[in-house]
Amino acid sequence: QVQLVEAGGGLVQPGGSLRLSCAASGVAFSTYPMNWYRRPPGKERELVASISSTDGRTNYVDSVQGRFTISRVNAKATVYLQMNSLKPEDTAVYYCNANTVYWGQGTQVTVSS
């Protein structure tokens, strides 16, 4: 049974930082590209960051480039999203995704003063 379990969300002030984690089980984690998506309130889900399974190549949506960093530790079957310089518009439910197929339950990130 595939499970992706996110953690690390919460309430943070503008300019603050959070680190999300996603622990995977039941999948061949090291062979899967991993993604973080988010769904802001009242908006559609968007792809935020991706990391390949082979060479660790990363991609980001323009709005988070330079502020967010995606990384993975295959030995722990875990992917991370380090979020710095957070803005109110980063408020969303953040979802971990494996190989575009499997989804976590989501974790709420709220950026507000």
N, C-alpha and C positions, 0 to 999 in steps of 0.2 A: 504494500500500500504506500503510495506516494504521499509524503507530507512535507510542506514548506511552512515553517513557523517563524514569523517575523517578531522582532522585539526592538525596543529602543525608542518608540514614539513618545510623544508627550507635548507639553506646553513649554514654549521657549520664547524669550523676548526677541524682538528684531535685532539682528546682528549676532545672535547666539549660534550655538552649534549643537548638533545631535548626531549620533551614529546609530544607524539602523543595522540590524543583523537579520539574516535569514538562514536558518538551519534546515538542511534538506535530509530526508531519509527516504529509502525506497526507490532511489533513482541513481543512475550511474553519473553522479554529480560531475566528476572530472571531465566527462565527455560532452557536457551540456553547456551551451552558451547561457548566460544568466542575465536577467534583466530586472530593472526596477521601473515600475509604472506608478503613476499617481492619478487620483481623481479628485480635483478640487471641488468644493461645494457648487452644485448646480452646473458643473461642466463635464465634458467627456473625459474619459481616461486618456492619458498620454504617456508615451514612453519617455522616461527620464534619462536612463543610463543603461548601457549594455557592456558586457565583458565577454570576450570570446573564450572558448574552451581550449584553444590551442596555444596561441601566442600571447594571451592576456591583453589583446588589443581592446581599447575602450572607446565608447562613443557616448556623446551627451547631447541632450537637447540644448539649443542655444541659450535658453534662459537660465541654465544652471552651470554652463561652461565656466570653469575657473573657480567655482564655489563648491561643487560636489565632486566626490571621488568615489568611484566604484572599485571594489577589490574583492578578491576571493582567496580562500585558503582551502585547497582541495582536500588536504589531509583532515580537515574538520568538516568538510562538506558544508561550508558556510560562505555566504556572500555578504558583503558589507556595503553600506552607503554612508560615507562621511559627508555631512552637510554643514557647511560653514557659511557665515555671513547670511544667515537666514532672513528672509523677507516675508511680510504678511502674505504675499501672493504664493508662497511655497506651502501655505496651509492646504492640506489634502489628506486623503487616506492613501498610504503608500503600500504598494503590493509587490511582492517578490514573484518572479516568474522564471520558470525553467524551460528553456528550449521552446518558448512560445506556447507550450502545451499545459504545463502545470502551474497552479496558482496558490499562493498563500492566502490567509484570511484577511490580511491587511492590518496596518497599524496607523493610528491617527497621529498626524503631526499638526500642531496648531502654533502659529507664530503670531504673537500678539503681546502688546504691552498692557 
